[in-house]
Amino acid sequence: MIVLRSLIFNVVFFGGTTVFAIAMLPTLILPRRALVVSGKLWSRRVVAMLRLIVGMRVEIRGREHIPQGGALVAAKHQSALDTIVMPMILDDAACALKRELIFIPVYGWYLLKARQIVIDRSGRARALKRLVHDAAEAIAAGRPVVIFPQGTRVAPGEDRPYLPGLMAIYARLGQPVTPVAVSSGLFWGRRSFIKRPGTVVFEFLPPIPSDLGRAAFAEALETRIESATSALAREAESRAETGPFIG
């Protein structure tokens, strides 16, 4: 049944997303807010389809820690689901993403219109400087900035270093950072056809204050995210599927 449900969901997801993307083309010439609203509608549709077809639910924890307006958010990244749910939780989020994505037809147009933060990973020092500039601009505009500090999707249990981009933003902008732990990779794996039933948790943790040194911040960030993510994985193995859900 998991394979059949995954097949149905993938057909609905890709087919429905294609239709939705075409239908929303007029938002490219409308005020940017129209695209932000339509993006949230698409995200909610995906979450609803996951619940109805796959039996996968999304639970948000630590709502009291969700920042409002301009802020820095550092989220664990395990699944494509993260990039669907985070903009649904945060209003008009500016997500840091790799430059290659903007060259995808139609999808790339939406990313540019939404003013996402594009990272040229081959640019090194120049790319880091641009990342800091774009993050500062988004925060000044009252938008939350979402950074995936490991730079890519990381499977549960896999060990990857935390990259210097967020550390540079933290040091230069003097902003507190809200860490986010996830369990998404346990249910929607990287490049995985299979989508598993269960409860995906996005847990917003208490913010890290803005006055730590770079080394202390880096240690606190990794410790908090990895500890909470490991706890979610252990919980997913043992707990009953109950709790407050969205979607």
Secondary structure, DSSP 8 states (H G I E B T S, - for coil): -HHHHHHHHHHHHHHHHHHHHHHTGGGGSS-HHHHHHHHHHHHHHHHHHIIIII-EEEEEE-GGG---SSEEEEE---SHHHHHHHHHHSTT-EEEEEGGGGGSTTHHHHHHHTT-EEE-TT-THHHHHHHHHHHHHHHHTT-EEEE-TTSS---TT------HHHHHHHHHH---EEEEEE-GGGTB-TT-S-B--EEEEEEE---B-TTS-HHHHHHHHHHHHHHHHHHHHHHHHHS-S-S--B-
